[in-house]
Amino acid sequence: MIKVEIVTPKGLAFSKEVNSVNIPTVEGEIGVLEKHMYLMTLLKPGLVYFDGKAEEGIAVTYGFVDVTPEKVIILAEEAYTVGEIDIGKEKEEFEKWARKLATAQTMEEIEEITKQVERARTLLELVERFGRV
């Protein structure tokens, strides 16, 4: 068993011992078991799920992942169960940022807006895939 904690600026969103955890990272999805090697990487929007049960996962946005042989700490800007995602709000966010992308003028603007578009699109895709739980 490996202890997994998901922490957001609002506090502890998830804490449990599991057999395995799958995490979306900038390098791709990683699977972590007990006694995993030490690893620190960047989190990207997607689904963190436990023991192979994607339908019971937690949607996360950007942040960091710290893996030790005994524990995984995921520091995320946001974390939701799929059922908590506000579809209307995320559609509005996606459309707003997509419009802004068309008028972005600097690389910094493009990068930040692209992050926001990816965030909203990913959350909408998770709701579409897993529905309201």
FENFEN-V539202 format. One record per residue. N is the residue number from 1. SS is DSSP state (2 for helix, 1 for strand, 0 for the rest). OMEGA is omega in degrees with one decimal (999 if undefined). Layout:
n:ss:omega
N:SS:OMEGA
N:SS:OMEGA
//
This chain:
n:ss:omega
1:0:177.9
2:1:-179.9
3:1:177.7
4:1:175.1
5:1:172.2
6:1:-175.8
7:1:176.0
8:1:175.1
9:0:178.7
10:0:179.3
11:1:-177.9
12:1:-178.4
13:1:-177.5
14:1:175.4
15:1:-177.3
16:1:170.9
17:1:-177.7
18:1:175.7
19:0:179.9
20:1:176.4
21:1:175.3
22:1:-170.7
23:1:175.3
24:1:178.8
25:1:179.5
26:0:177.7
27:0:-175.5
28:1:-179.6
29:1:176.2
30:1:174.2
31:1:-176.9
32:1:174.5
33:1:174.6
34:0:179.0
35:0:175.8
36:0:177.0
37:0:177.3
38:0:-177.7
39:1:170.8
40:1:-177.6
41:1:180.0
42:1:177.6
43:1:173.0
44:0:-179.3
45:0:-179.6
46:1:-175.4
47:1:170.2
48:1:179.3
49:1:-167.2
50:1:175.7
51:0:176.5
52:0:-176.6
53:1:-177.8
54:1:-178.0
55:1:179.3
56:1:-174.6
57:1:178.5
58:1:176.3
59:1:179.4
60:1:174.0
61:0:-173.1
62:0:177.7
63:1:-176.4
64:1:176.8
65:1:177.2
66:1:-177.9
67:1:170.7
68:0:179.7
69:0:-177.3
70:0:-169.2
71:1:172.8
72:1:175.5
73:1:178.3
74:1:177.2
75:1:-174.3
76:1:174.9
77:0:-179.2
78:0:174.8
79:1:-177.6
80:1:161.8
81:1:-177.1
82:2:180.0
83:2:-180.0
84:2:-176.1
85:0:179.5
86:0:-175.1
87:2:-179.0
88:2:-180.0
89:2:-178.0
90:2:175.4
91:2:177.0
92:2:179.2
93:2:-179.9
94:2:-178.5
95:2:179.5
96:2:-177.6
97:2:177.2
98:2:176.9
99:2:-179.5
100:2:-179.9
101:2:-178.8
102:2:-177.9
103:2:179.8
104:0:-175.2
105:0:-179.7
106:0:177.7
107:2:179.4
108:2:177.7
109:2:-178.9
110:2:-179.9
111:2:-178.8
112:2:-179.3
113:2:178.4
114:2:176.2
115:2:-178.4
116:2:176.8
117:2:-180.0
118:2:179.3
119:2:-177.7
120:2:-179.6
121:2:-179.3
122:2:179.5
123:2:177.9
124:2:178.8
125:2:178.7
126:2:177.5
127:2:179.8
128:2:-176.8
129:2:-173.0
130:2:178.6
131:0:178.6
132:0:-178.8
133:0:999
//
